[in-house]
Amino acid sequence: MIAVDWGTSSLRCYRLDEHGAIVDSRTSNEGILNVAPGKFPDVLQKQIHGWDDAPIVMSGMVGSRQGWVEAPYVPCPAGLDGLSKNLKKVTWGKRTGLIVPVVSGRESVPDVMRGEEVQALGAEVDGLICLPGTHSKWVEVKNGRIERFSTHMTGEVYALLKQHSILGRMMQEGAPDHDAFSDGVRRSGEEGGLLHHLFGVRTRGLLDDLKSAASASYLSGILVGHELRSRAIAELRLIGEPELVALYARAAGILGIASMSLDPTTGVRALFKLGQALA
Amino acid sequence: MIAVDWGTSSLRCYRLDEHGAIVDSRTSNEGILNVAPGKFPDVLQKQIHGWDDAPIVMSGMVGSRQGWVEAPYVPCPAGLDGLSKNLKKVTWGKRTGLIVPVVSGRESVPDVMRGEEVQALGAEVDGLICLPGTHSKWVEVKNGRIERFSTHMTGEVYALLKQHSILGRMMQEGAPDHDAFSDGVRRSGEEGGLLHHLFGVRTRGLLDDLKSAASASYLSGILVGHELRSRAIAELRLIGEPELVALYARAAGILGIASMSLDPTTGVRALFKLGQALA
C-alpha cells in the first residue's frame, strides 16, 4: 500500500510492504499551500509514479477546505475504527485514494486536528502526547482512542512575531542560543503574563541586555515555556521533528519535567493499519 | 509655549497660553514612521507655522532611535523634576526644542516608556493607571513619581494575528460585536493559556460557532482579558483613546472590576509644567 502524509508545507509518500515496513519514500515541498486548486491528483500521481500499489491512504491538511477535499469530522473519543469508517474517497483515472477524517473535540470551545491523530494513535501508548509544531497538539489517548486534545498556536505566533512585529526588527540570524532559550523558559514563569513577557524581547535588546543574534531563541523560550506551563504534567512524551523535540525536552528539563521522544514515523504505522482494515 | 505629542503614527501640536490652556491645536499623520531621516525640523516647523511661542516641549517616540534624536534614559522612580533635568535639546534655525527623556524600569527584565510618562504624571493621581494601546502601559504612580511600570504587547499582537495569521483569513470586517468580545474575555479565564485560547478563534469559526464578522471582536476579548487577568487589581483607571478605554472598561466589568476614565489630555498638562520649570 501507499501511505501519504500531506501537510501544509510538505508532501511525504511512503511505499509499504505487506508487513507495513517502509520500502521506499519520496518527499517534496508540494504541501497543500503549494498546490493549485484541482491539481491534487496530478501532483500525487507524479510523486508516486511507478508505484502501482493500493490502497492509498492519506492524512493531514489534504483533508481540509484548502486541500483536495474536506474530509468528514469524527468526534472524540476517536480510535482507528472510527477513522476507518469515515475515510473520504477520491478518485482519478483508475486510482482511488482514501483521506483520513478530521478529529474534532469540544471542551468549552471546539478544536480540530488533521494529521496528528494518526501519529498519536500510531504510537500505541496510553496517556498524554505532545506534538509540537506550528499548531502544537496535546493529545490524550486511552485504550487506543483519542479522548480529548487541545491546540496551541506556539509555532505560528513565534513566526509572526519574528517576521512582522517590532521584536523581529532587532533580531539577527544566528545559531540557536541555548542560554537565551533557557532564560526565556524561566521568564515565562514570572508575573505579568505572556503579553508582557514578549515585550521584554525588545527592551532587553534596547538596553544591551540581550544580543540581537540571541533574541529569537529567547522569544522561543518564552513561548514554549508558556505552552508547557499551561499543562500540569509530570512527564512529557513528544512526537515531532528532532530539532523541535529537542527544544521542548530542554524546556521540560528546566521545569523539572522528565521527557521522552516517541518514534516520529508512528503516523505511517497507523495509516498502514487503516489500509489493512480495508482489505 | 508649544506642547508636542509626537508618536509612531501621529503628530499633535498644542499652543498653550500662560495658564496652560489649549488655545490652538493641529494634528497630522506625520508620525515618526512617516518622516524621512533628517526631516524632523522641517515637518515640525511646517506644523507650528505662525506659532512663535517658546519653549517647545516634545514627548513620545520622537525621542527614540527611529525619531529625531534618542533621548536620555531616566530610571524609576521618575517624576517631573527628573524628566526636567534630562530634557534633550534640539535646534533648527533660531528655534530650540526640548525632548522629554525615556523612562526606564527594571524588574527582572528592563522596560521602557516614551510618551506615556507625561500622561501618567499629568493625571496627578497616585496609584495604578492603565494606558491601553499598541503597547499597553501599566504605570504605578506614588507621590508624583513613577515607581514602576510594565508593558503588554496586546494591541500589536492583535493587529499581527488579524493581518498575518491563519485566524485573520476567516475574519470579515464588521461592526464591533460586544457579545463576541465578552465571550473572549470570559474565555481568557479558562484553562489552557493564551496560546491555546487563540486557536479557538479559528476552530469556533470552522465549526460555525462564531460568525466571521464577529471573530475579530472575540480575538480582542481574549487578548484584553489576558492582559487584565495578569494584574491583580480592584479598580482600573484608564487613560487613552475613547474607543479603547470603552473596550477595557467593558472587559473590566465582566471581571467584576470597577473602572474609571481619566482625562486623556493630561499629557499636555505635564508638558506645560515641564515648560514652566524652564522659565
Interface residues (C-beta under 8 A of the other chain):
Chain A: S104 S108 V109 P110 D111 V112 H135 S136 S150 T151 H152 M153 T154 E156 V157 L160 L161 Q163 H164 S165 I166 R187 E190 E191 G192 G193 L194 L195 H196 L198 F199 G200 T203 R204 L206 L207 D209 L223 H226 E227 R229 S230
Chain B: S104 S108 V109 P110 D111 V112 H135 S136 S150 T151 H152 M153 T154 E156 V157 L160 L161 Q163 H164 S165 I166 R187 E190 E191 G192 G193 L194 L195 H196 L198 F199 G200 T203 R204 L206 L207 D209 L223 H226 E227 R229 S230
